[in-house]
Amino acid sequence: MPTPKYEKPPITEVVFDVSFNSLEEFHSEHLGLFWSKIRKDFPRCEQAIPYDDHAVEYSEEVFPMPRYWFISECDSQVLQIQKNHLAFNWRRGSGKKDYPHYEAVKASFEKYLKKFSDFIAEEKLGILEVTGAQLSYSNAIYENEGWNSFSEIPKILPQISFPNQHMLSEHISGLSLSYAYLVPNNVGTLVIKAHTAIEESKNKKLLRLELILKGDHRFDNVKETLNWFDVSHEQIVSTFAKITDDEIQLNLWKKRK
């Protein structure tokens, strides 16, 4: 069965993420050199605390390297780099651009992963050995988009039910759930998260739905890694189609028949 496609998906962010062997010879000064090669695409740079799940030992560094964010002018693309981690984010950003679809985001990720890998090789800083990968999709579904109150969340996620005892379902003030399952053939673990919130800038109720597929195994080469992302994308999108309402998919998100 072909992977579903949507003309107006509720996607707010997609993240391609790879972890690799820690590059002990790779320091902050090298990031400055690398930034000069991509600065036309990413004119802004920020620092952040390194990911905990990509733990790095800094035994010989006086000033440990942070995680760097390189941000595009339109704010919709972010390249994140630390000693043992690279991620490429597409997000709606301030321009509220339409989602360019998986193929375009993957092509950008592949482009900058190659640029970084080539840079590491040219500067003789080590060899990138991919030890894990992750693909994440974040969705935002606002009130009046198929639902109005938190008790109507099952209109979006039909498999969810609330207790009816003493009319409790009419007074639901929020939702938070998370579950995970193993994807066969050593693909990884798919994590599904759903929680409600109030977006203050819009003063609107919001359902956030995240699907994250983690592959915690070593990859032999870049081609194998990219193939893993294709398989993971198909798994995530097919799961999204299974857990969300069919009519909402057709009428609101314009699922292609």
C-alpha positions as CSV (number, residue, x, y, z in Angstrom):
1,M,0.0,0.0,0.0
2,P,1.4,3.4,-0.9
3,T,2.4,5.9,1.8
4,P,-0.5,8.4,2.3
5,K,0.2,12.0,1.3
6,Y,-1.6,15.2,2.5
7,E,-2.0,18.6,0.9
8,K,-2.4,20.4,4.2
9,P,-0.9,18.2,6.9
10,P,-0.8,19.6,10.5
11,I,3.0,19.2,10.6
12,T,4.9,21.9,12.5
13,E,8.3,20.3,12.6
14,V,10.3,17.4,11.1
15,V,13.7,16.4,12.5
16,F,16.3,14.1,10.9
17,D,18.8,13.1,13.5
18,V,22.0,11.0,13.5
19,S,24.4,10.2,16.3
20,F,27.9,9.1,15.7
21,N,31.2,8.2,17.4
22,S,32.5,11.1,19.4
23,L,35.0,13.3,17.4
24,E,37.6,14.0,20.0
25,E,39.7,16.2,17.7
26,F,36.6,18.3,16.7
27,H,36.4,21.5,18.7
28,S,34.5,24.8,18.6
29,E,37.1,26.5,16.5
30,H,36.4,24.0,13.8
31,L,32.7,24.9,13.9
32,G,33.7,28.4,12.9
33,L,35.5,27.1,9.8
34,F,32.5,24.9,8.9
35,W,30.0,27.7,9.4
36,S,31.9,29.7,6.8
37,K,31.0,27.0,4.3
38,I,27.3,27.1,5.1
39,R,26.8,30.7,6.3
40,K,25.0,31.7,3.2
41,D,22.2,29.2,4.0
42,F,22.4,29.7,7.8
43,P,23.3,33.3,8.7
44,R,22.4,32.9,12.4
45,C,24.2,30.8,15.0
46,E,23.1,30.0,18.6
47,Q,24.4,27.7,21.4
48,A,22.5,25.2,23.4
49,I,23.2,22.5,26.0
50,P,24.2,19.2,24.4
51,Y,21.6,16.5,24.2
52,D,21.7,14.2,27.2
53,D,21.0,11.1,25.2
54,H,24.1,11.8,23.1
55,A,26.4,12.0,26.1
56,V,30.0,13.1,25.5
57,E,33.0,13.0,27.7
58,Y,35.0,16.2,27.8
59,S,38.0,15.0,29.8
60,E,40.7,17.1,28.1
61,E,38.6,20.2,27.2
62,V,38.8,23.4,29.3
63,F,35.6,24.7,27.6
64,P,33.4,21.8,26.6
65,M,31.8,22.2,23.2
66,P,28.1,23.1,23.4
67,R,25.5,22.1,20.8
68,Y,25.4,24.7,18.0
69,W,22.3,25.8,16.1
70,F,22.7,27.2,12.6
71,I,19.5,28.9,11.6
72,S,18.2,29.9,8.2
73,E,17.1,33.5,7.5
74,C,13.5,32.5,7.2
75,D,13.8,30.5,10.5
76,S,12.4,27.4,8.9
77,Q,15.6,25.4,8.8
78,V,18.0,24.5,11.6
79,L,21.2,22.5,11.5
80,Q,22.3,21.3,14.9
81,I,25.8,20.0,15.6
82,Q,27.7,18.7,18.6
83,K,30.7,16.4,19.0
84,N,28.7,13.2,18.3
85,H,25.4,14.4,16.9
86,L,23.9,16.2,13.8
87,A,20.3,17.0,13.2
88,F,18.4,18.9,10.5
89,N,15.1,20.5,11.4
90,W,12.4,21.8,9.2
91,R,9.9,23.9,11.1
92,R,7.1,26.3,10.1
93,G,9.0,29.3,11.4
94,S,7.8,32.9,11.3
95,G,7.0,32.7,7.6
96,K,4.4,30.0,8.2
97,K,5.6,28.2,5.1
98,D,3.8,25.1,3.9
99,Y,5.4,21.8,4.6
100,P,7.7,21.0,1.6
101,H,7.1,17.2,2.1
102,Y,9.5,14.5,3.2
103,E,11.5,14.2,0.0
104,A,12.6,17.8,0.0
105,V,13.5,17.8,3.8
106,K,15.4,14.6,3.4
107,A,17.4,16.1,0.4
108,S,18.4,19.1,2.6
109,F,19.4,16.8,5.5
110,E,21.5,14.6,3.1
111,K,23.2,17.7,1.6
112,Y,24.4,19.1,4.9
113,L,25.3,15.7,6.4
114,K,27.6,15.2,3.3
115,K,29.0,18.7,3.7
116,F,29.8,18.0,7.4
117,S,31.2,14.6,6.7
118,D,33.4,16.0,3.9
119,F,34.6,18.8,6.2
120,I,35.6,16.3,9.0
121,A,37.5,14.2,6.4
122,E,39.3,17.3,4.9
123,E,40.4,18.6,8.3
124,K,41.4,15.0,9.4
125,L,39.3,15.1,12.5
126,G,38.2,11.5,12.3
127,I,35.7,9.3,10.5
128,L,31.9,9.6,11.0
129,E,30.5,6.2,12.1
130,V,26.7,6.5,12.5
131,T,25.7,4.7,15.7
132,G,22.0,5.7,15.7
133,A,19.3,7.6,13.9
134,Q,16.0,9.2,14.7
135,L,13.1,10.7,12.7
136,S,10.6,12.9,14.4
137,Y,7.3,14.4,13.3
138,S,5.5,17.1,15.4
139,N,1.9,18.0,14.6
140,A,-0.3,20.8,16.0
141,I,-4.1,20.4,15.7
142,Y,-6.0,23.5,17.0
143,E,-9.6,23.8,18.3
144,N,-12.2,24.3,15.5
145,E,-10.1,21.9,13.4
146,G,-12.4,18.9,13.9
147,W,-12.9,19.4,17.6
148,N,-13.8,22.2,20.1
149,S,-13.4,20.9,23.6
150,F,-10.8,18.6,25.1
151,S,-13.5,16.0,25.6
152,E,-13.8,15.9,21.8
153,I,-10.2,14.7,21.3
154,P,-11.5,11.2,20.3
155,K,-12.9,12.9,17.1
156,I,-9.2,13.3,16.1
157,L,-7.9,10.2,17.7
158,P,-10.7,7.6,17.6
159,Q,-8.9,5.0,19.6
160,I,-8.9,7.2,22.7
161,S,-11.9,7.0,25.1
162,F,-12.8,8.8,28.3
163,P,-14.7,7.5,31.3
164,N,-18.4,8.4,31.2
165,Q,-19.1,7.8,34.9
166,H,-20.8,10.8,36.4
167,M,-20.4,12.7,33.1
168,L,-16.7,13.0,33.6
169,S,-16.0,13.1,29.9
170,E,-17.8,16.5,29.6
171,H,-15.3,18.0,32.0
172,I,-12.0,16.8,30.6
173,S,-9.5,19.6,31.2
174,G,-6.5,18.1,29.4
175,L,-4.9,15.0,28.0
176,S,-1.4,13.5,28.1
177,L,-0.3,10.1,26.9
178,S,2.7,8.4,25.5
179,Y,3.3,4.8,24.3
180,A,5.9,3.0,22.4
181,Y,6.3,-0.3,20.4
182,L,9.0,-2.1,18.6
183,V,9.0,-1.9,14.8
184,P,9.9,-5.3,13.2
185,N,13.0,-6.1,11.2
186,N,15.3,-4.1,13.6
187,V,14.0,-0.8,12.4
188,G,13.7,0.6,15.9
189,T,11.2,1.9,18.5
190,L,8.2,4.1,17.5
191,V,7.1,6.5,20.3
192,I,3.7,8.2,20.0
193,K,2.9,11.2,22.3
194,A,-0.2,13.2,22.5
195,H,-0.9,16.1,24.9
196,T,-3.2,19.1,25.1
197,A,-2.2,22.7,25.8
198,I,-3.3,26.3,25.3
199,E,-1.3,28.4,22.8
200,E,-1.2,31.8,24.4
201,S,-0.2,33.7,21.3
202,K,-3.5,32.5,19.6
203,N,-5.5,31.9,22.8
204,K,-6.5,28.6,21.4
205,K,-6.7,25.0,22.6
206,L,-4.2,22.8,21.0
207,L,-3.5,19.1,20.6
208,R,0.1,18.2,20.0
209,L,0.8,14.8,18.3
210,E,4.3,13.6,18.0
211,L,5.6,10.4,16.3
212,I,9.3,9.6,16.9
213,L,11.1,6.6,15.5
214,K,14.4,5.7,17.1
215,G,17.0,3.4,15.5
216,D,19.6,2.6,18.2
217,H,21.9,0.5,16.1
218,R,25.1,1.0,14.1
219,F,24.8,1.7,10.4
220,D,27.5,0.4,8.0
221,N,27.4,3.5,5.7
222,V,25.5,6.7,4.8
223,K,23.4,4.9,2.2
224,E,22.1,2.4,4.7
225,T,21.3,5.3,7.1
226,L,19.3,7.2,4.4
227,N,17.4,4.0,3.5
228,W,16.5,3.7,7.2
229,F,14.9,7.1,7.1
230,D,12.8,6.1,4.1
231,V,11.5,3.0,6.0
232,S,10.9,5.1,9.1
233,H,9.0,7.8,7.2
234,E,6.7,5.1,5.8
235,Q,6.1,3.7,9.2
236,I,5.4,7.1,10.8
237,V,3.0,8.2,8.1
238,S,1.1,4.9,8.0
239,T,0.8,5.0,11.8
240,F,-0.4,8.6,11.7
241,A,-3.1,7.5,9.1
242,K,-4.2,4.6,11.4
243,I,-4.6,6.5,14.6
244,T,-6.3,9.7,13.2
245,D,-9.8,10.0,12.0
246,D,-10.5,9.1,8.3
247,E,-12.9,12.0,7.7
248,I,-10.5,14.5,9.3
249,Q,-7.8,13.3,7.0
250,L,-9.9,13.7,3.9
251,N,-11.7,16.9,4.7
252,L,-9.2,18.9,6.8
253,W,-5.8,17.6,5.9
254,K,-6.7,16.9,2.3
255,K,-5.5,13.3,2.1
256,R,-4.9,12.3,-1.5
257,K,-7.1,9.4,-2.5
